[in-house]
């Protein structure tokens, strides 16, 4: 065989070798990508679980504060906001009036704040 053919064969073999190395790296990267996707899924599930726990905590806190709401705050306005929230609408200043797909911590914090009994600043100032 002429020397040019041998040189061409070694060039092709070198290219095939590089392609196989790149394929091996790609397989490794794909495996790593799958592992990262799995970790992200787990973190997302934990995030949802923790949000639900926190929302349940806020709901329980709101339920405990509902009695004080009847004593204190303007009951009709608060009741309307609570009803809107229960109908899956946002009542927070960020997304007011938009539909909720789950619990909203901003809305919960707003309801919690509104359910707290008012403090009498005049009594505090006189002390």
Residue pairs with C-beta under 8 A, 6 or more apart in sequence:
51 102
51 103
51 105
52 102
52 103
54 103
54 105
55 102
55 103
55 105
55 108
58 103
58 105
58 108
58 109
58 111
58 112
59 103
59 108
61 112
62 108
62 111
62 112
62 115
65 112
65 115
65 116
66 115
68 115
68 116
68 117
69 75
69 78
69 114
69 115
71 117
72 117
72 118
73 114
73 115
73 117
73 118
78 114
78 115
81 91
81 110
81 111
81 114
82 111
84 91
85 91
85 100
85 107
85 111
88 99
88 100
88 101
89 97
89 98
89 99
89 100
90 96
90 97
90 98
90 99
90 100
90 104
90 106
90 107
91 107
91 110
91 111
92 104
92 106
92 107
92 109
92 110
93 106
93 110
94 106
95 104
95 106
100 107
